[in-house]
Amino acid sequence: MTEFFKQPRDGWPGNSGGQMTRAPLRYADTKRLMMFSGRANPALADRIARELGVGLGAITLKTFSSGEVYCRFDESIRGADVFLIQPMCANPATGLNANDALVELLIMIDAAVGASAHRVIAVTPWYGYSRQDKKSDAREPISARTVARALESAGADRVLTMDLHAGQLQGFFGIPVDHMTAMMLLANYFADLNSELVVVAPDAGRVKLNKQFATLMGADLAILDKERPQQQVAEIARVIGEVKGKTAIIIDDIIDTAGTLRAAGDAVRQAGAERVYAAATHPVFSGRAFENLASAPFERIVVTDTIPLRPGAPSNIDVVSCAPLLAATIQRILTHDSVSEVFAGKNHLF
């Protein structure tokens, strides 16, 4: 596994006109800005804080022997804009599972409200339960909506997230949602590939996103005809589009068990692609993900650090940090500047 911290390419959204360049925070802003990390991804929180030139606030977080989560802010936050950095993901290093991370975030929000914070912003780049955004069968819950209601009920004033599984998730909230995308960061990784490129959408639902990515890269577009006979199982029927002799990049928002991704890589390779890459924002990597990726035909698999990698990751996984992007967004929220200008207004990919 390799970590990359590359700057956006000149002239691309996210760097046009110096969009990603941040002026130093003013003294009044640093007095109002307070950042705290949960236990889900403290490494990402530390990178964001270093980008902003501030320190993470002192907070006590622990899990009792009963399994209950405890939180206490160890310094006054009265009147501050409090940013709580906590993706809703598991972290084996700190002993959290995804549900623990969600509950911990809710308790942190409640504690901040009770401590008289001026605003409480939940920075949760990986939004848990995002794939349960609709009823696919009778008597199923819409769990993504339940999570949104829980965040609001706990007292969050706004939510900062990245690459939601579906754009309509923003409609579950009655508070502002700042939706970031890592697509430009991922595109920047592939900017130096000197070959004929084709961007491959893993299914019809990702065509718009992949079309924008292909336009950004100056590449062709292909689509996989995919069916799901059951949950977390997918079958690739055929590749729609020309991939023969080209370098294929399969782009998605999430890699979970990677069974679908491995099948997609095999299908593209069998269709004649010369080289195959994969890229996604959120490396969930559950179940047999590492085994599937190790046996897949990908030269490199590129993800961001919205979720920390558990031990045992294959050596062909590269991590691009989203900390500079999140830091730029946090600064704009703090100073009441336009967030969409970070992407030149091109962060609506659905």
N, C-alpha and C positions, 0 to 999 in steps of 0.2 A: 504494500500500500504506500502511495506517495501523496503528499499534500502539496498543493499548488496555491500560490497567492499571486495570481497574475492580474495586472491592471487591464481594464476594458480597453479595447482597441480604439484608437482615435477615429472620430467620425461615427461611431456606432451609438445607438441609444444607450444611455447610461454613461456616456463620456462625451457627448456632443456639447460643445460650448462649455466644457469644464463642469458638466452636471455633477459628476461624482466628487469633485473637489470641494472640500468643506472648509469654510473659514473657521479660524479658532473660535471656540465658544467664548462669549463674553462673560465677565465676572457675574453679572446678574443671572445669566443662564445657568452657570455652574452651581449657583446657590440654589436654584430651583430643581436642577436635575439630580435625581438619586436613582441608582440602578442596583438591583438585587438579583442574584441568581438562585434559582431552585437547584435541585440535585439532578435534574434530568440531563442537562448539558452544560456544566460549569465551564468547560473549555471554550465553548462558543461565547458564553457571557464574558469571559476574560478577554477574548479577542475583540469583542465589541467595545468593551470599556477602554482597552488600549487604543483602539482607533479614535475614540472620542477624547482620549487624554484625561479620563476620570477614573477614580477607583470604585470598585464594587462596594456597596454598603455592607455593613456587618449584620448578619442574620443568623439565627439559630434554627436549624431544621433537623428533626430527628424522627425516627419511628419507634414508638413504644413496643414493648414485647407483645402487646395485644394486637399490634398491626396498625394502630391509629397513628396518624401523622400529627406532628406538633410544629408550630412556627412561632417565632418571636423576633421582631425587629430590635436589634441591640443598640439602636440610636434613634434620636427623634427624627420623624419624617413629616412633622406638622407643616402644612403649607407647601410641600414639595410636589413636583411632578414625578411620580414614582413609576419606573419602568421595571416590570417583573419579567425576567427572561426565563422562560420555561416551556420548551416544546413538550407536547404530550406523548412522550416516548419512554421506552425502557432504557435503563442504564445499569448494566450489570456491575459496573465499577462502584456505584453508590447504592446498589441493592434495590433500585426502584423498578417496578414494572409500569406499563403504560397507564393503568388505572391509578396507581400511586401518584404518578406525575400529575394527572388531572386533578386529583383530590388536593395534592400539595399546592397546585396553582390556585385553586378555589380558596383554600385556607389563607394563602399569602395575600390574595385580594381582600378577603374579609378583614385580615389583620391590618392592612394598609388603610382601609376605609375607617376602621375603628380607631386608628392612630391619627386621624385628621389629615391625611394626605390631600393635597389640592386636587390632583387627578391621579387615577390609577390606570396604567396602560399595560395590558397583558401582551407581552411579546412572545408569541408562540408560533415560531416558523413552521413547525409540523403540527397541523391541526388534527388531533386524534378523532377517530370515528368518522373522518371525512368521506369515506367510501359508503357509509350508511346514510346516504343523503335522500333516499326515496324508498318507497315500498316496492320491493321486487316480487313479493309474494304476500298472500293473505296473512293478516294479523302480525305483520312485522312492524317494529318501531322505526321511526326516523331519528336515529340516534344522534346524528350530526346536529339536528335542531335542538335536541335535549341538551347537548353540550353548550350550544350557544345560549340557551335560556339560563343554564347554570352559571355561566360566566357573567351574564347580565345581573342575575339575582344576587351573586356574590358582591357585586358593586363595581365591576370594571367599567371605566368610562369610554374606552376604545380598545380595539384589538389590532395588533400588527401581526400579519401572517404571510406565508409564502406559498405560491403555487398550489392553491386549493384544488382538490380533485375535480370539483365542478364549480363554475362561477356563481351559480345560483345559491351556493352556501352563504354568500354575503347577505342574501335576503332573509336569512333566519335571524338576523340581528336587528335590534332597534337602536343600536349604538354605532358610531362610525367604525368601519373596518378598512384598514390600509392593507391592500393586497399587493405584495411584491412578487416579482418573478426572477428566477435564476437563469432564465433562458439566455440572456446576454452573457452571463458569466460562462455558461457551458459553451456557447458559440465561440467565445474568445479562446477557449481551450483548443478548438479545432481550426482556428484561423490559419494555422501554418501548414495544414495538410496540403501537399502539392499533388493532388490527383483529382480526377473527376468524381464529384460527390453526389450522392443521392440520400436524401433524408427519408426515413421510413417511418410512417405512422403505424403504431402497433394495433390500432383499431380505428373504426370510423369516428368515434368520439374524440379522437385526438388530431383529426385532420387539420382543423383551423390552426391549432398551436404549431403543428409540424410544418404547415404551409408558411407561416410567418418565420419559423426557424430556417426553412429552406430558402426563403427570400433573403434573409439576413446573410446566409452563407453563399448565396449565388448558386444554389444546388437544385437538382431535380427533386421531385416528390414521388414516393411510392406508398402504397397502403397495403396492410395485411388484412386479409379476410379472416376474421377471428370469431369463434363461437365459444360460449361458456356452457358446457353441459351441467356444471355444478360450481359451487363457490370455490374460488382459488384453483380452478382447473380451466384451462383454455386449450382449444385446438385450432391450429392454423391451417386453413383450407388452401389458400393460394396467395401469391404475391401479385398485386395489381400495380403494374408499372414496370419500367425497365431498370434492372439493377445489374445486369450482366457486365462484367468487366469494370465495375465502378467500386468506389469505396462507400459502403453503406453505414449510415449513422442512425440507429434506432433510438428515438427520443420518447421518453415518458415522464410522468410526474413522480411515480413511485416504483421502486423495486421492492417487492415483498419476498415471497418464497423463491422468486426468479425462475420458476418452472415455465411460465409463459414467455419470459424473456429468452430463456434458452431455446425454446421451441421456435421463437421468432428468429433468433440468430441462425439456427439450423436451416429454417425455410429460406432465408435470404441467401445463405451460402449455397444451398442447393439450386437456387435460381440463378447462380452464376456470379454473385458478388465477389470481387477480388479480395477485399478486406472488409471486416465488420467491426464496428464500434457500438457501444451502448452508452447512453447518458440519461440520468434522471436527477431530479432535485432531491428526493427523499429516500435515503438508504435504510428502509425498514429492516430488510435482511432477516426475516424470521424463518423458522423451520430449517429446511435443507438448502437455504439460499446459497451458502458458500459452496456447497457441493455442486449445486446446479451451475453456478457461475464458473467454477473451476473446470467443468467439463463442456462449457459452451465455447463457441468459436470466436470469441471476442478478443481482439488485440488489447484493447483497454476498455474499462468500464469506469465512467466518470460520474461522480456524485458530489453533492455539497455536504457541508458539516451541520445541516439542520438536525441530524440525529447522529450521536456518537457511534462509531463502529465497535462492535463487540470483538473480542480477540478471535484470531483465526481467519481473518479476511484474506482472500487470495491476493497474490502479489500484483495482479494486473488491475487492481482498483486504485484510481486516483481521486483525491479529495480536493475540491476547489472551495475555498472558504467564502461564505456569504456574509462574513462579519463586516467588511467595508460597506456593503449595500445596506445592511440593517443599521449600521451606525449613521450613515447618511440620512436614512429615513427617520431615525430617532431624533436627530438634530433638527430636521425640518418640522417634525411634530412639536418639538419643544419650542421652536421659534415661530410657529404658526406660518411657516412657508409651505409652498406647494410640494406635495409628495410626488405627484405624477411627473413633475419635471425631472426627477431622478432618471426616468425612463423616456423622457421626451414625450410623455403621454401614451407610451406603447406598452403598458403593463396590463392591458385587458386582452387576454389571449384566448378567450372562449367564444 
